[in-house]
Amino acid sequence: MPDDKSVDEEKAIAEIVDRLQERFPDASRESILDAIEKSRVTFAGAKVRDFVPVLIEKEAKAHLKGKR
């Protein structure tokens, strides 16, 4: 059974998908999910998880802008 923090993180990721779809309307949902997944891998081993969703969103935005 997932703990509350992992559930909160998953909810935050779902919200990030929605925000990125609004910000990048020309990007496909698949490309947004791909950018998020690449960012998640970067932070997979982070011991402190509190800011991981914020960092994932920042990295995914950079990827979608073509800066990564």
VOGU-3710 file (C-alpha; in Angstrom, 3 decimals, decimal comma):
1> mpddksvdee> 0,000/0,000/0,000  1,458/3,406/-0,961  2,140/5,877/1,801  0,524/9,308/1,967  3,595/11,092/0,603  3,750/8,949/-2,525  0,030/9,498/-3,098  0,515/13,267/-2,654  3,434/13,176/-5,086  1,363/11,326/-7,689
11> kaiaeivdrl> -1,435/13,876/-7,298  1,085/16,696/-7,739  2,427/15,036/-10,906  -1,115/14,793/-12,313  -1,563/18,505/-11,637  1,751/19,223/-13,369  0,511/17,397/-16,470  -2,563/19,642/-16,524  -0,521/22,835/-16,067  1,964/21,876/-18,763
21> qerfpdasre> -0,851/21,070/-21,182  -2,207/24,578/-20,615  1,209/26,179/-20,971  2,232/24,153/-24,021  -0,997/23,650/-25,999  0,919/22,601/-29,128  2,701/19,788/-27,283  1,075/16,376/-27,357  0,067/14,744/-24,100  2,582/12,011/-24,913
31> sildaieksr> 5,459/14,491/-25,205  4,442/16,116/-21,917  4,304/12,750/-20,164  7,680/11,855/-21,695  9,233/15,095/-20,418  7,831/14,455/-16,955  9,057/10,854/-16,930  12,573/11,926/-17,936  12,525/14,441/-15,103  11,197/11,872/-12,620
41> vtfagakvrd> 14,116/9,581/-13,387  16,505/12,398/-12,504  14,996/12,714/-9,033  14,106/9,064/-8,416  16,788/8,615/-5,780  16,129/11,827/-3,896  15,879/11,143/-0,185  14,009/14,352/0,571  10,860/14,252/-1,568  9,160/17,489/-0,492
51> fvpvliekea> 10,283/19,550/-3,486  10,529/16,789/-6,085  7,298/17,746/-7,891  8,480/21,362/-8,204  11,824/20,216/-9,583  10,150/17,783/-11,970  7,929/20,557/-13,309  10,898/22,875/-13,805  12,878/20,208/-15,674  9,891/19,178/-17,789
61> kahlkgkr> 9,250/22,821/-18,780  12,861/23,198/-19,843  12,622/20,007/-21,882  9,429/21,168/-23,593  11,003/24,545/-24,361  13,899/22,677/-25,986  16,465/23,767/-23,430  17,286/20,225/-22,262
//
